[in-house]
Amino acid sequence: MNDVTSIGIVADPRYHGLSEMNRFERALDWLQREQPVLAAQIRIRQDKLMDFSAVKNIAFGCKQIFSADRWALTGEAGVFLDPLYSPGTDLIAMNNSLIVALIQRDLRSRPINGQAQVFENLFANLVENTGIVYRNQYGLFGNPVVMTVKLAWDYAVYWSVTAFLYMQGRLTQIGILGEVRLQTERMSFLNKQMQEFFRRWSEMDVPDLKAKFIDQSGIALLRRLNRELDEKLDDDAFRERLSFNMATLNQLAHEINTRATARHPELPVFEQEDECGDRGHFNYLWTCLEYDQSPSVL
C-alpha cells in the first residue's frame, strides 16, 4: 500500500504528558499547537485514518536473551529501547549474529554454556550503552547547540566502537573481545560522563539561534569513521584502528569540554590526558553554530 504512512509522537512525559495525545482528537490538537503544518495535512485526510494507539512506558528489557538450553530471543521478543532514536534494527542485527554463532557452535557438537553466558553479558552491555544515549536526554532537543554537538558525538562513538566491532566481524570473537575489554569499558565510562555533561551544559546555555540546516557530512571525522567501517582489517590492524579511534574520542571529548567550560567555568573540567587536546575535530560545527569560546557571540 504505497499511499499509507504512519505518524508517531514520541515524548518524555516530563515535557508532554500522554493525556495530551492519548486520543486521536487530542493528538491532532497537540500537533496543531506544536506542528501546525503537519496538523493541517492530517486534518484534510482524517477520514482515511486506519488506526490510532497510545502507549506509555514503551521501552522494556528482558531477564534473559540466550540460553544454554538451545533457545534465544531476538527483536521485540527481547528488548525494545526507543522508537525515536530507533536502534532496534541495529540491535537485532547484533543479536542475530550472536545467535548464529551459538547455532554454529552447537552444530559442531561443541558446548554452548560458556559462550551463551558471555553473549548474555555482552548483549546486556550493548543495550545499556545504547540506552544511555537518550535516557533522560529528551530535554536536550530544546537546545540547538548542545543537541547538535551531542548527536555528532553519538555518531562518533557508535562508529568508532559498537558499529566498528560489528562491521569488522569481531562481535562474536570472544578472544578479541577479551583483549579490548578494558578499552571498551573506558569508552563506556567516557560516554556516560559525556551524556551527563551534555545535560548540565544544556541547563546553562540556551542560545537563540536562527533556524539553519547543518550537514553532518561536513564533519571530516564522521566521514572518516563511516567510511572505515567496512574496511578489511586483519587482527593487528583492527586492534590498531580501535586504539586510534579511542584516542580520537578522548580528544573529541576534551575539545567539547574545553569549548563549553570556556563559556561556563562552573561546568566540570575533564582531566587532561597525554593524547588529548583540542584537535579541531568539530571546527565545522562550532562555526555553523557560531559557538566561539567568547560568551559575547550569542
C-alpha positions in Angstrom: 0.0 0.0 0.0 2.1 2.9 -1.3 -0.3 5.5 -0.2 -0.2 4.7 3.5 2.2 6.1 6.1 2.5 6.2 9.9 3.0 9.2 12.1 4.3 8.8 15.7 4.6 11.3 18.5 7.4 10.2 20.9 7.6 12.3 24.1 9.1 12.4 27.6 6.1 12.8 29.9 8.0 15.4 31.9 7.6 17.7 28.9 4.5 16.4 27.1 2.1 14.3 29.0 0.4 11.2 27.4 -3.0 12.6 28.4 -2.4 15.4 25.9 -2.3 13.0 23.0 -3.9 9.7 24.0 -6.9 10.1 21.7 -6.8 11.0 18.0 -8.5 14.3 18.5 -6.2 15.2 21.4 -3.2 14.2 19.3 -4.4 16.4 16.5 -4.9 19.3 18.8 -1.4 18.8 20.2 0.0 18.7 16.6 -1.9 21.9 15.8 -0.1 23.6 18.6 3.3 22.1 18.1 3.4 21.2 14.4 0.7 23.1 12.6 1.8 22.3 9.1 1.6 18.6 9.8 -1.7 19.0 11.6 -3.2 20.8 8.6 -2.2 17.9 6.3 -3.7 15.3 8.7 -7.0 17.2 9.0 -7.7 17.1 5.3 -7.1 13.4 5.3 -8.5 12.3 8.7 -11.4 10.4 7.1 -8.7 8.0 5.9 -7.5 7.2 9.4 -6.8 3.5 9.7 -5.7 3.1 13.3 -4.6 5.0 16.4 -3.0 3.9 19.6 -1.2 5.5 22.6 1.4 3.6 24.6 3.3 4.6 27.8 6.5 3.1 29.1 7.1 1.6 25.7 10.7 0.6 26.5 11.3 -2.7 28.0 14.1 -5.2 28.8 14.4 -8.9 29.3 15.8 -11.1 32.1 17.5 -13.5 29.7 18.2 -13.5 25.9 20.5 -16.5 25.4 20.1 -20.0 26.9 22.4 -23.0 27.1 19.2 -25.0 26.6 19.3 -24.0 22.9 16.9 -21.1 22.7 17.3 -17.4 22.3 15.3 -14.3 21.8 15.7 -11.5 19.2 13.9 -8.3 18.2 11.0 -7.1 20.2 10.7 -10.6 21.8 13.7 -9.5 23.8 14.3 -5.8 24.3 12.9 -2.5 22.9 14.6 0.7 23.8 13.4 3.8 22.0 11.1 4.5 19.0 12.5 7.9 18.2 16.2 7.1 18.1 15.2 3.7 16.8 18.2 1.5 17.5 16.1 -1.6 17.0 17.4 -2.9 13.7 21.0 -2.4 14.7 20.4 -4.4 17.9 18.6 -7.1 16.0 21.5 -7.4 13.6 23.9 -7.8 16.5 21.6 -10.1 18.4 21.1 -12.3 15.4 24.8 -12.5 14.8 25.3 -13.8 18.3 22.5 -16.3 17.9 24.0 -17.6 14.7 27.4 -18.0 16.4 25.7 -20.2 19.1 23.9 -22.3 16.5 27.1 -22.9 14.5 28.9 -23.9 17.7 26.1 -26.3 18.6 26.0 -27.8 15.1 29.7 -28.7 15.6 28.7 -30.6 18.8 30.5 -28.1 21.0 29.1 -27.0 24.3 27.5 -23.5 24.3 27.1 -23.0 28.1 30.0 -20.7 28.5 29.5 -18.8 25.2 25.8 -18.3 25.9 26.7 -16.6 29.2 29.4 -14.5 27.6 27.0 -13.3 24.9 24.3 -12.6 27.5 26.7 -10.2 29.3 27.9 -8.7 26.0 24.4 -8.0 24.8 23.3 -6.6 28.1 26.2 -4.2 27.9 25.3 -3.2 24.3 21.7 -2.5 25.4 22.9 -0.5 28.4 25.4 1.6 26.5 22.8 2.2 23.8 20.2 3.3 26.3 22.4 6.0 28.0 22.5 7.9 24.7 18.9 9.0 25.1 17.8 8.1 28.7 16.9 11.5 30.3 18.2 13.3 27.2 14.9 14.3 25.5 15.1 17.8 27.2 18.2 18.5 25.1 16.1 18.7 21.9 15.2 22.3 23.1 18.9 23.3 22.9 20.1 23.7 19.3 23.8 23.9 20.2 24.1 21.2 22.8 21.8 18.7 20.9 23.7 19.2 17.6 27.0 18.6 19.3 25.6 15.6 21.2 24.2 14.0 18.0 27.6 14.3 16.3 29.3 12.9 19.4 26.8 10.0 19.5 27.6 9.1 15.8 31.4 9.3 16.6 31.1 6.9 19.5 28.9 4.5 17.6 31.0 4.3 14.5 34.3 4.2 16.5 33.3 1.3 18.7 30.0 -0.6 18.6 29.3 -0.4 14.8 33.0 -0.9 14.2 33.1 -4.1 16.2 30.1 -5.4 14.3 31.1 -4.4 10.8 34.5 -5.8 11.3 33.0 -9.2 12.3 34.6 -9.2 15.7 31.4 -9.0 17.8 31.3 -12.8 18.1 35.1 -13.4 18.6 35.4 -13.9 22.3 39.2 -13.8 22.2 39.4 -10.4 20.6 36.6 -9.0 22.8 38.6 -10.1 25.8 41.7 -8.3 24.5 39.9 -5.0 24.0 37.6 -5.2 27.0 39.4 -2.6 29.1 39.4 -0.1 26.2 35.6 -0.6 25.6 34.9 -0.3 29.3 36.9 3.0 29.4 34.9 4.3 26.5 31.6 3.3 28.1 32.6 5.3 31.2 33.6 8.3 29.0 30.3 8.2 27.1 28.3 8.2 30.4 30.4 11.1 31.5 29.7 13.0 28.3 25.9 12.3 28.4 25.8 13.8 31.9 27.9 16.7 30.8 25.5 17.4 27.9 22.6 17.6 30.4 24.4 20.1 32.6 25.7 22.1 29.7 22.2 22.3 28.3 20.8 23.7 31.5 23.3 26.6 31.5 23.4 27.5 27.8 20.2 28.1 25.9 21.2 30.1 22.8 18.9 31.9 20.5 19.9 30.7 17.0 18.1 31.3 13.7 16.9 28.1 12.1 19.5 26.5 9.9 20.5 23.2 8.3 23.7 21.7 9.4 25.1 19.0 7.1 26.9 16.5 9.4 28.8 15.1 6.4 30.7 18.4 6.7 32.5 16.9 9.7 35.6 15.2 8.4 35.9 12.9 11.4 32.4 11.5 10.9 33.0 10.9 7.2 36.2 9.0 8.0 34.6 6.9 10.7 31.7 5.9 8.5 34.0 5.2 5.5 36.3 2.9 7.6 33.5 0.8 9.0 33.8 -2.0 6.4 37.5 -1.8 5.6 39.1 -5.2 5.5 41.4 -5.3 8.5 43.4 -8.2 9.9 43.5 -8.7 13.7 46.6 -6.4 14.2 45.2 -3.7 12.0 41.8 -4.0 13.8 43.5 -3.5 17.2 45.5 -0.6 16.0 42.4 1.1 14.4 40.3 0.6 17.6 43.0 2.1 19.7 43.3 5.1 17.3 39.5 5.5 17.4 39.6 5.5 21.2 42.3 8.1 21.4 40.3 10.3 18.9 37.2 10.1 21.0 39.2 11.2 24.1 40.5 14.2 22.1 36.9 15.0 21.0 35.5 14.8 24.5 38.2 17.2 25.7 37.5 19.5 22.7 33.8 19.7 23.6 34.6 20.1 27.3 37.0 22.9 26.6 34.6 24.8 24.4 31.8 24.6 26.9 33.8 25.3 30.0 35.3 28.4 28.4 31.8 29.9 28.4 30.7 28.3 31.6 33.5 27.8 34.1 31.1 26.2 36.5 30.8 23.1 34.4 33.1 20.2 35.3 36.5 20.3 33.6 37.8 16.9 32.4 41.2 15.7 33.5 43.6 16.1 30.6 45.3 13.0 29.2 48.5 13.0 27.2 46.9 12.2 23.9 44.1 14.7 24.4 43.8 18.3 23.5 41.7 20.4 21.1 42.4 18.9 17.7 39.6 20.8 16.0 37.6 17.7 15.1 34.3 19.7 15.4 35.5 23.0 14.0 32.9 22.8 11.3 30.2 22.5 13.9 31.5 25.3 16.1 31.4 27.6 13.0 27.9 26.6 11.9 26.7 27.0 15.5 28.5 30.3 15.9 29.9 28.9 19.1 33.0 30.9 19.8 34.6 30.4 23.2 33.7 34.0 23.9 30.3 34.3 25.6 29.6 37.6 23.8 28.9 35.8 20.4 25.4 34.7 21.2 
